[in-house]
């Protein structure tokens, strides 16, 4: 059979946008099947010795290339939420807390993906593969914050729910001291040499000790070894069908530019038979909106940007005065359930990385303007307590951060539009009902535990002043569904109305997971790639 695209002189069989969990899995499995693969990554490539010593080194921590900040940690503020994400070769795995949890089975019966397939029977196989590839294991380095969370859970009557987290980290073999170097422990010598975890708490600052199982140590490493080309500091700005085939059946022309250059953007164009969008939930939505509105891919479903979820998440905690050190362990070492819907994880930064303390403040109850007045009243009545609890110094040592997540359904919409405060260009913007910032169960737990154990309850400034929560888990916006009327992709991650175009990242998720989503994204990416056959002389459309 002749290949209708033979005369188009493709540069790659598959071009992947983004190198996070979905992108790295896709690159690994597609190269394994014999395809020529390119990966376009907006962030930098990092080695362990390149990471900053603390988050006060903003040039090496924050990703804001327009301000000459070339780190890996990004905070994007919206009207409804502040979204934390990562930009690096390896995507969010470089800065996430390497927590790998399977969500409750009920999530597959909720949202837009309910009934699309037999999830309960299909997913265990893919979760098992993801866990093996990522080196998932139970946390064996419980720190002071984890032991304190167990005491709090016991005091709250939920001690039986306490569990060390499952994490993607390399721990020392039984009887061996941490911090030693070992030959590849995961892939029979095909992977890189590794060092064991020392429990410094620095997972979210980039692992300087080469113990965190980031994607550049497994999926992406193996993909590059098999021939995948990774283009760092490269932004995709356009994707359009080739040769007048509006549905993409003859492939796509992909235009890229430098993500870090101010003037010399070094625009390049590539021809690819197929394209996989894995630029994170936010990145994929933003790119698809631009392509739809500018006419490059006008037939993207109008459902784009709907039902964006955040795990109904809130960041709270307790700050303890005096000479304590809660910074040791892995970044998220343990978790509890205070009820069937509400999961709380003990979270930490390494000693000296106190910059996040600038975003926290003493907790006061309430919502809206009344909460602001209570907060101001506390500052006037107890100024020493208020300002000592809010200062960043020693934050990492003194703060026990609670990452609160719920499985209850709450969502917003994303749109690309011109806003009154910035009419010069279109910006990705949130719409819809407010995501609840006041979670009574978590608030009660935090206040009670602070009083019982001698600390001060805390929350984020954005929740107090703007009724806006933080989340590290933006999900959905290009959800799976049965048709373009209800979603953007089908049950095999194929974009409706186009051929050879896929979405494989957090944007595909169809429900609030209630736990950290990285393992589920990885497992769903494994599933998506399982439908693609090995390369033949002619690639099926």
VENWOVEN-V708295 format. One record per pair of residues at least 24 apart in sequence whose ideal C-beta (glycine too) atoms are under 8 Angstrom apart, sorted by sequence separation. I is the first residue (numbers start at 0). J is the second residue. D is the distance in Angstrom with one decimal. If there is no record, write none. Layout:
BEGIN
{{I:J:D} {I:J:D}}
END
This chain:
BEGIN
{{11:35:4.9} {12:36:6.8} {13:37:7.6} {14:38:8.0} {15:39:7.0} {17:41:7.6} {62:86:4.2} {139:163:7.6} {169:193:5.0} {171:195:4.1} {233:257:6.8} {234:258:4.1} {326:350:4.5} {361:385:5.7} {503:527:5.2} {11:36:6.2} {14:39:6.8} {101:126:5.8} {138:163:4.1} {169:194:7.3} {170:195:5.9} {171:196:7.4} {191:216:5.9} {230:255:7.2} {232:257:6.0} {233:258:6.2} {409:434:5.3} {477:502:4.7} {503:528:7.9} {11:37:4.5} {43:69:6.0} {45:71:6.5} {137:163:5.2} {138:164:5.1} {169:195:5.5} {170:196:5.4} {190:216:6.7} {232:258:5.1} {324:350:6.9} {409:435:6.4} {436:462:4.5} {501:527:6.7} {10:37:7.2} {137:164:7.8} {138:165:7.4} {169:196:6.3} {185:212:7.8} {190:217:6.6} {232:259:4.8} {247:274:7.9} {280:307:7.1} {361:388:4.8} {43:71:7.0} {137:165:5.9} {138:166:5.0} {168:196:4.9} {360:388:7.6} {361:389:6.5} {478:506:7.6} {479:507:5.7} {42:71:6.0} {136:165:6.9} {137:166:7.8} {191:220:6.1} {241:270:6.4} {360:389:5.1} {477:506:3.8} {478:507:6.5} {480:509:7.4} {99:129:8.0} {135:165:5.2} {136:166:6.8} {138:168:7.6} {140:170:6.8} {178:208:6.7} {190:220:6.1} {236:266:7.9} {316:346:7.9} {359:389:6.9} {436:466:5.5} {475:505:7.6} {476:506:4.8} {477:507:6.0} {478:508:6.8} {479:509:5.1} {99:130:6.8} {135:166:7.0} {139:170:4.8} {186:217:7.5} {190:221:7.1} {436:467:6.9} {474:505:4.9} {475:506:6.5} {478:509:4.5} {492:523:7.7} {135:167:5.5} {136:168:7.3} {185:217:6.8} {189:221:6.6} {436:468:4.7} {473:505:6.4} {474:506:7.6} {475:507:8.0} {134:167:5.6} {356:389:7.7} {405:438:6.9} {433:466:6.4} {435:468:8.0} {472:505:7.7} {475:508:5.3} {99:133:6.3} {133:167:4.4} {134:168:7.4} {136:170:6.7} {168:202:7.6} {356:390:7.0} {357:391:5.2} {434:468:5.9} {474:508:4.1} {475:509:6.8} {130:165:7.8} {134:169:6.3} {186:221:7.0} {189:224:7.0} {356:391:3.3} {359:394:7.3} {403:438:6.0} {492:527:4.0} {99:135:4.5} {238:274:5.9} {355:391:7.8} {356:392:7.6} {491:527:6.4} {140:177:7.8} {354:391:6.5} {474:511:7.4} {353:391:4.5} {356:394:3.1} {403:441:4.4} {474:512:7.1} {353:392:6.2} {355:394:6.6} {356:395:7.9} {359:398:7.3} {491:530:4.8} {170:210:7.9} {353:393:6.6} {401:441:7.0} {472:512:7.8} {169:210:5.0} {318:359:7.7} {353:394:4.0} {499:540:6.5} {45:87:5.7} {168:210:5.6} {169:211:7.9} {353:395:5.3} {356:398:7.0} {474:516:5.8} {498:540:4.8} {42:85:7.4} {43:86:8.0} {44:87:7.4} {45:88:6.9} {168:211:5.6} {169:212:6.5} {235:278:7.5} {316:359:7.4} {352:395:5.2} {472:515:6.7} {42:86:3.6} {43:87:6.0} {44:88:4.1} {45:89:7.6} {167:211:6.9} {168:212:6.2} {351:395:6.5} {401:445:6.3} {472:516:5.4} {41:86:5.6} {42:87:3.9} {43:88:6.8} {167:212:3.9} {350:395:5.4} {42:88:6.2} {167:213:7.9} {348:394:7.5} {349:395:6.1} {350:396:5.7} {40:87:7.5} {315:362:6.8} {348:395:4.3} {40:88:5.1} {42:90:7.7} {45:93:6.1} {238:286:7.7} {347:395:6.8} {40:90:7.6} {134:184:7.6} {348:398:8.0} {42:93:7.9} {134:185:5.3} {235:286:6.5} {239:290:7.7} {347:398:7.6} {238:290:5.8} {246:298:7.9} {347:399:7.6} {348:400:7.9} {132:185:7.9} {236:289:8.0} {237:290:7.1} {245:298:7.5} {347:400:6.4} {345:399:6.3} {346:400:4.0} {345:400:7.5} {346:401:7.1} {399:454:7.4} {140:196:6.2} {142:198:6.4} {237:293:7.8} {239:295:4.2} {240:296:7.8} {345:401:7.2} {346:402:4.8} {238:295:6.1} {239:296:7.1} {344:401:7.3} {140:198:4.0} {142:200:7.0} {237:295:5.6} {238:296:6.5} {343:401:5.1} {344:402:4.4} {343:402:7.0} {398:457:7.1} {343:403:5.4} {344:404:7.7} {342:403:7.4} {343:404:7.9} {341:403:6.6} {342:404:4.9} {341:404:7.6} {342:405:7.4} {413:476:5.7} {100:164:6.9} {341:405:5.3} {99:164:7.8} {100:165:6.0} {340:405:5.0} {410:475:6.8} {19:85:7.5} {23:89:7.0} {98:164:5.1} {99:165:4.8} {340:406:5.2} {23:90:7.1} {98:165:7.3} {99:166:6.2} {320:387:7.1} {340:407:5.4} {388:455:4.7} {22:90:6.6} {98:166:6.0} {99:167:5.4} {404:472:7.4} {18:87:8.0} {23:92:7.8} {97:166:5.0} {326:395:4.6} {388:457:6.6} {402:471:7.8} {18:88:5.5} {19:89:7.5} {20:90:6.5} {97:167:4.5} {318:388:5.5} {325:395:7.9} {326:396:5.3} {366:436:7.2} {18:89:6.0} {19:90:2.5} {20:91:7.3} {97:168:5.7} {325:396:6.4} {331:402:6.7} {366:437:5.0} {384:455:6.9} {18:90:5.3} {19:91:5.3} {20:92:6.7} {324:396:4.8} {325:397:6.8} {365:437:7.4} {17:90:6.3} {19:92:6.8} {323:396:6.3} {325:398:6.7} {364:437:7.7} {323:397:5.8} {325:399:5.3} {92:167:7.9} {318:394:7.6} {321:397:7.8} {320:397:7.0} {134:212:4.4} {319:397:5.3} {364:442:6.5} {133:212:5.4} {318:397:5.2} {319:398:7.9} {318:398:4.9} {319:399:7.1} {362:442:7.4} {317:398:7.6} {318:399:7.5} {316:398:5.6} {317:399:4.9} {364:446:7.8} {134:217:7.1} {316:399:5.4} {362:445:6.5} {133:217:6.2} {316:400:4.3} {317:401:7.6} {362:446:6.9} {132:217:5.4} {315:400:7.8} {316:401:4.8} {132:218:6.2} {314:400:6.6} {315:401:4.5} {314:401:7.1} {314:402:6.2} {315:403:6.1} {314:403:7.2} {374:463:5.1} {312:402:7.2} {313:403:4.5} {312:403:6.4} {312:404:5.2} {371:463:6.5} {311:404:6.9} {312:405:7.6} {362:455:8.0} {370:463:6.1} {371:464:6.4} {310:404:4.3} {311:405:3.9} {361:455:6.0} {362:456:3.9} {310:405:6.8} {311:406:7.7} {361:456:7.0} {362:457:5.5} {311:407:5.4} {361:457:5.9} {362:458:4.5} {370:466:7.8} {311:408:7.9} {341:438:7.0} {360:457:6.5} {361:458:7.9} {311:409:4.7} {343:441:6.6} {359:457:5.0} {360:458:6.6} {341:440:5.0} {359:458:7.0} {360:459:7.3} {367:466:6.3} {308:408:7.7} {309:409:7.4} {341:441:6.1} {359:459:5.9} {360:460:5.0} {363:463:7.1} {366:466:6.6} {308:409:7.0} {343:444:7.0} {358:459:5.6} {359:460:6.9} {410:511:7.9} {308:410:4.9} {309:411:7.9} {338:440:5.7} {358:460:5.6} {408:510:7.3} {409:511:7.0} {307:410:5.9} {337:440:5.5} {358:461:7.3} {360:463:5.9} {408:511:5.8} {306:410:4.5} {307:411:5.3} {337:441:7.1} {407:511:6.9} {24:129:7.9} {27:132:8.0} {97:202:5.4} {305:410:7.8} {307:412:6.6} {406:511:5.5} {96:202:5.4} {306:412:7.7} {307:413:5.3} {405:511:7.1} {406:512:7.2} {95:202:7.6} {96:203:5.6} {305:412:5.5} {337:444:5.3} {406:513:3.4} {95:203:7.0} {304:412:5.5} {404:512:8.0} {405:513:5.9} {94:203:5.6} {304:413:4.0} {404:513:5.3} {94:204:7.6} {304:414:5.7} {404:514:6.4} {94:205:6.5} {304:415:7.9} {358:469:7.8} {404:515:7.9} {93:205:5.7} {97:211:5.4} {97:212:6.8} {97:213:7.9} {93:213:5.6} {92:213:4.3} {92:214:4.4} {93:215:7.8} {307:429:7.5} {92:215:7.8} {292:415:6.3} {311:434:6.8} {313:436:6.3} {89:213:4.8} {90:214:6.4} {311:435:6.8} {89:214:4.2} {288:413:7.8} {309:434:5.9} {313:438:5.4} {89:215:4.2} {200:326:4.5} {288:414:7.4} {289:415:6.5} {315:441:6.0} {88:215:5.8} {199:326:7.9} {200:327:5.6} {202:329:5.8} {203:330:4.9} {288:415:3.7} {311:438:7.6} {315:442:7.3} {199:327:7.0} {200:328:5.8} {202:330:3.6} {313:441:6.1} {317:445:6.5} {198:327:5.5} {200:329:7.2} {201:330:7.5} {202:331:7.9} {284:413:5.4} {316:445:7.0} {89:219:6.1} {198:328:5.3} {200:330:6.3} {285:415:6.7} {315:445:4.9} {72:203:7.9} {88:219:7.2} {198:329:6.6} {317:448:6.0} {281:413:7.8} {317:449:4.5} {196:329:6.8} {292:425:7.5} {319:452:7.5} {320:453:7.9} {71:205:6.4} {319:453:6.6} {320:454:7.5} {317:452:7.0} {319:454:4.3} {320:455:7.4} {289:425:7.7} {318:454:5.8} {319:455:7.8} {317:454:3.9} {318:455:5.2} {317:455:6.8} {288:427:7.1} {317:456:5.9} {318:457:5.2} {316:456:7.6} {317:457:6.8} {88:229:6.2} {315:456:7.1} {316:457:5.1} {285:427:4.8} {315:457:6.7} {316:458:7.8} {88:231:5.2} {284:427:6.9} {315:458:5.2} {60:204:7.3} {204:348:7.0} {314:458:7.3} {203:348:6.4} {204:349:6.0} {313:458:7.7} {314:459:5.5} {281:427:6.9} {200:347:4.8} {201:348:7.7} {200:348:6.3} {201:349:3.8} {204:352:5.7} {200:349:4.2} {313:462:7.1} {54:204:6.2} {199:349:5.2} {200:350:7.2} {53:204:7.2} {199:350:7.9} {201:352:7.3} {51:204:6.7} {50:204:6.2} {51:205:7.4} {314:468:7.3} {50:205:3.4} {52:207:8.0} {313:468:5.2} {314:469:4.8} {49:205:7.8} {50:206:7.3} {312:468:6.3} {313:469:7.6} {50:207:5.1} {312:469:7.3} {47:205:7.6} {312:470:4.3} {47:206:6.4} {48:207:7.1} {309:468:7.2} {312:471:7.5} {45:205:6.1} {47:207:5.2} {310:470:6.5} {312:472:6.1} {47:208:6.7} {168:329:6.1} {309:470:3.9} {47:209:4.7} {310:472:4.6} {166:329:5.6} {309:472:6.2} {309:473:6.3} {310:474:7.2} {164:329:7.5} {166:331:7.5} {308:473:7.8} {309:474:7.3} {166:332:8.0} {307:473:6.7} {308:474:4.7} {164:331:5.5} {307:474:7.2} {308:475:4.8} {164:332:6.0} {307:475:4.9} {163:332:6.5} {164:333:5.9} {306:475:5.0} {307:476:4.6} {45:215:8.0} {163:333:5.2} {164:334:5.8} {305:475:7.9} {306:476:7.2} {44:215:7.6} {162:333:6.6} {305:476:7.1} {342:513:5.9} {344:515:8.0} {161:333:6.4} {162:334:6.2} {304:476:5.4} {306:478:5.8} {342:514:6.2} {161:334:7.6} {162:335:7.7} {303:476:6.9} {305:478:7.6} {340:513:7.0} {161:335:5.0} {303:477:6.4} {160:335:4.8} {160:336:4.2} {302:478:7.5} {160:337:7.9} {147:325:7.3} {157:335:5.7} {302:480:7.2} {157:336:6.4} {143:323:7.6} {157:337:5.6} {164:344:6.9} {38:219:7.5} {143:324:6.6} {144:325:4.3} {302:483:6.9} {143:325:5.2} {155:337:6.4} {301:483:7.8} {302:484:7.1} {142:325:7.2} {145:328:5.9} {152:335:4.5} {300:483:4.1} {302:485:6.4} {38:222:7.5} {142:326:7.7} {143:327:6.3} {144:328:6.4} {149:333:7.2} {151:335:7.8} {300:484:7.7} {302:486:5.5} {303:487:5.5} {331:515:7.6} {44:229:7.7} {142:327:4.3} {143:328:7.4} {148:333:5.4} {302:487:5.8} {36:222:6.7} {142:328:2.5} {148:334:7.9} {300:486:6.7} {44:231:4.6} {90:277:7.9} {141:328:6.3} {142:329:7.6} {145:332:4.2} {148:335:6.4} {300:487:4.7} {43:231:5.9} {91:279:6.9} {140:328:5.6} {144:332:6.8} {145:333:4.1} {299:487:6.8} {38:227:6.0} {40:229:6.2} {42:231:6.9} {43:232:6.0} {90:279:6.9} {140:329:6.0} {144:333:8.0} {31:221:7.9} {36:226:7.3} {37:227:7.2} {38:228:7.0} {40:230:6.7} {42:232:7.2} {69:259:6.1} {138:328:7.8} {142:332:5.7} {287:477:6.8} {23:214:4.1} {27:218:4.2} {30:221:7.8} {35:226:7.1} {36:227:4.3} {37:228:4.8} {38:229:4.6} {39:230:5.2} {40:231:5.3} {41:232:7.1} {138:329:5.6} {141:332:5.7} {23:215:8.0} {26:218:7.0} {27:219:7.0} {30:222:4.9} {36:228:7.3} {37:229:7.9} {38:230:6.8} {40:232:7.6} {41:233:6.7} {140:332:7.1} {141:333:6.5} {281:473:5.6} {284:476:4.3} {26:219:6.2} {29:222:7.8} {37:230:6.6} {40:233:6.4} {41:234:5.0} {280:473:4.5} {283:476:7.4} {284:477:6.4} {20:214:6.7} {23:217:7.9} {24:218:5.4} {27:221:5.2} {31:225:6.5} {39:233:4.7} {64:258:5.9} {138:332:5.2} {279:473:7.4} {280:474:5.7} {283:477:6.0} {300:494:8.0} {19:214:7.1} {23:218:3.9} {27:222:4.4} {30:225:3.9} {39:234:7.6} {64:259:4.7} {84:279:5.7} {111:306:6.7} {138:333:7.0} {148:343:7.8} {200:395:7.3} {280:475:6.6} {281:476:7.9} {299:494:7.0} {300:495:5.3} {18:214:6.8} {23:219:4.1} {26:222:3.7} {30:226:5.7} {39:235:5.2} {65:261:7.8} {110:306:7.2} {280:476:5.5} {300:496:7.1} {30:227:5.0} {84:281:6.3} {148:345:4.3} {280:477:7.7} {299:496:7.1} {27:225:7.8} {29:227:7.9} {147:345:7.5} {298:496:4.0} {299:497:7.8} {23:222:6.8} {82:281:6.2} {298:497:6.9} {27:227:8.0} {145:345:5.4} {287:487:7.6} {308:508:7.1} {311:511:6.0} {18:219:5.9} {26:227:4.8} {144:345:4.6} {276:477:7.9} {296:497:6.8} {310:511:5.6} {144:346:8.0} {308:510:7.3} {309:511:7.9} {310:512:6.4} {311:513:7.9} {26:229:8.0} {144:347:5.6} {306:509:7.7} {308:511:4.9} {310:513:6.2} {296:500:7.7} {310:514:7.7} {142:347:7.1} {75:281:6.6} {310:516:7.5} {18:229:6.5} {39:253:7.6} {39:255:5.8} {42:258:7.5} {43:259:7.7} {11:228:7.8} {41:258:4.4} {276:494:7.9} {16:235:4.8} {283:502:5.9} {283:504:5.7} {16:238:8.0} {282:504:7.9} {284:506:5.9} {283:506:4.5} {276:500:7.4} {280:504:6.4} {274:499:6.8} {276:501:6.6} {277:502:7.8} {279:504:5.7} {280:505:3.9} {273:499:3.6} {274:500:5.4} {275:501:4.6} {276:502:4.8} {277:503:5.1} {278:504:6.6} {279:505:6.1} {280:506:4.2} {82:309:7.7} {272:499:6.2} {273:500:7.1} {274:501:7.2} {275:502:7.9} {276:503:7.2} {277:504:4.4} {279:506:7.5} {273:501:7.3} {275:503:5.5} {276:504:7.0} {280:508:7.7} {80:309:5.7} {276:506:7.8} {37:269:6.7} {97:329:7.0} {98:330:7.7} {96:329:7.5} {97:330:6.9} {98:331:4.6} {7:241:5.9} {37:271:7.3} {96:330:3.8} {97:331:7.8} {100:334:7.8} {7:242:6.3} {96:331:4.2} {4:241:7.6} {14:251:7.5} {16:253:7.9} {41:278:7.6} {4:242:7.7} {14:253:5.3} {9:250:6.2} {41:282:7.6} {7:249:6.5} {7:250:6.3} {3:248:7.9} {4:249:5.0} {3:249:6.4} {4:250:5.7} {98:344:7.0} {277:524:7.8} {251:499:7.3} {250:499:6.7} {251:500:7.3} {25:275:4.9} {96:346:6.6} {246:496:6.9} {247:497:4.5} {248:498:4.6} {148:399:7.5} {246:497:5.7} {247:498:4.9} {248:499:7.1} {25:277:6.2} {147:399:6.4} {246:498:5.3} {247:499:5.3} {22:275:6.9} {247:500:5.5} {21:275:7.6} {14:269:6.0} {22:277:3.3} {144:399:5.0} {21:277:3.8} {22:278:7.7} {14:271:3.7} {20:277:7.9} {240:497:7.8} {11:269:6.5} {13:271:6.4} {16:274:6.9} {19:277:6.0} {10:269:4.6} {11:270:7.8} {12:271:7.1} {13:272:7.0} {14:273:7.6} {15:274:7.6} {16:275:7.0} {17:276:7.3} {18:277:7.5} {19:278:7.8} {10:270:5.1} {11:271:4.8} {12:272:5.1} {13:273:5.1} {14:274:5.2} {15:275:4.5} {16:276:5.1} {17:277:4.0} {19:279:5.8} {9:270:4.8} {10:271:6.5} {11:272:7.4} {12:273:6.7} {13:274:7.2} {14:275:7.5} {16:277:6.1} {17:278:3.8} {8:270:6.7} {9:271:6.3} {13:275:6.1} {15:277:5.8} {16:278:4.9} {17:279:6.4} {238:500:8.0} {7:270:5.9} {9:272:5.4} {17:282:6.3} {273:538:7.4} {16:282:7.8} {17:283:7.5} {272:538:5.6} {16:283:7.6} {4:272:6.5} {16:286:7.0} {155:444:6.1} {155:447:7.1} {248:540:5.2} {151:444:7.7} {154:447:7.9} {155:448:7.3} {54:348:7.1} {60:354:7.7} {154:448:7.1} {53:349:7.5} {55:351:7.7} {55:352:7.5} {57:354:7.6} {151:448:4.6} {154:451:5.9} {53:351:4.4} {54:352:4.4} {55:353:7.3} {110:408:7.4} {52:351:7.0} {53:352:4.5} {54:353:7.7} {55:354:5.5} {109:408:6.7} {53:353:7.5} {54:354:4.2} {106:406:6.6} {151:451:7.7} {53:354:7.5} {54:355:6.8} {105:406:7.1} {151:452:7.0} {150:452:7.4} {103:406:6.4} {102:406:7.6} {147:452:7.0} {80:411:7.2} {79:411:5.0} {80:429:6.6} {77:427:7.7} {78:428:6.8} {79:429:4.2} {77:428:6.7} {78:429:5.0} {79:430:7.9} {77:429:4.0} {78:430:7.7} {79:431:7.0} {165:518:7.9} {79:433:6.2} {80:434:5.9} {79:434:5.7} {115:479:6.1} {115:480:7.5} {112:478:6.9} {115:481:6.4} {111:478:4.4} {112:479:4.4} {114:481:7.8} {110:478:7.0} {111:479:6.1} {112:480:7.2} {111:480:4.4} {111:485:5.8} {115:489:8.0} {116:490:5.4} {111:486:5.1} {115:490:4.2} {95:471:7.2} {112:490:7.4} {81:461:5.6} {135:518:7.1} {76:461:7.8} {133:518:7.4} {81:467:6.1} {83:469:6.5} {80:467:6.0} {81:468:7.3} {83:470:6.9} {84:471:7.5} {79:467:6.5} {80:468:5.7} {81:469:4.9} {82:470:5.8} {83:471:4.3} {130:518:7.1} {133:521:6.5} {78:467:7.5} {80:469:7.4} {81:470:7.4} {82:471:7.8} {84:473:6.9} {129:518:5.8} {132:521:7.5} {77:467:7.8} {80:470:5.6} {76:467:7.6} {82:473:4.8} {126:518:6.7} {129:521:3.9} {80:473:7.9} {126:519:7.9} {129:522:4.5} {128:522:7.3} {113:509:7.5} {126:522:4.6} {129:525:5.8} {112:509:3.5} {113:510:7.8} {125:522:4.1} {128:525:5.2} {111:509:4.2} {112:510:6.9} {125:523:7.1} {110:509:3.9} {111:510:7.8} {109:509:7.7} {110:510:3.3} {122:522:6.1} {125:525:4.4} {109:510:4.2} {110:511:7.8} {125:526:4.7} {109:511:7.6} {107:510:7.7} {106:510:4.8} {122:526:7.4} {125:529:7.6} {106:511:7.2} {121:526:6.8} {106:512:5.5} {106:513:7.0} {102:512:4.1} {103:513:6.5} {102:513:5.9} {103:514:8.0} {102:514:5.0} {101:514:7.4} {100:514:4.0} {100:515:5.6} {99:515:7.2} {98:515:4.3} {101:518:6.5} {102:519:6.1} {99:517:6.3} {100:518:6.3} {101:519:7.6} {96:515:7.3} {98:517:7.3} {99:518:4.2} {95:515:7.6} {95:517:6.2} {92:517:7.3} {91:517:7.3} {25:501:7.8} {25:503:5.4} {24:503:7.3} {22:503:7.2} {21:503:3.7} {22:504:7.0} {21:504:3.8} {20:504:7.1} {21:505:7.6} {19:504:6.1} {21:507:7.8} {17:504:6.5} {20:517:5.6} {24:521:5.9} {28:525:7.3} {21:520:5.8} {25:524:6.1} {29:528:6.8} {32:531:6.7} {20:520:4.5} {21:521:7.9} {24:524:3.7} {28:528:3.8} {32:532:7.3} {33:533:5.7} {34:534:5.1} {19:520:7.8} {20:521:4.8} {24:525:5.9} {28:529:7.9} {32:533:4.3} {33:534:3.7} {21:523:7.8} {25:527:7.4} {29:531:7.0} {32:534:5.8} {21:524:4.5} {25:528:5.9} {28:531:7.5} {20:524:6.3} {24:528:6.4} {21:527:7.9} {12:534:6.9} {12:538:6.5} {2:536:7.4} {2:537:4.8} {1:537:7.7} {2:538:7.9} {0:537:5.6}}
END
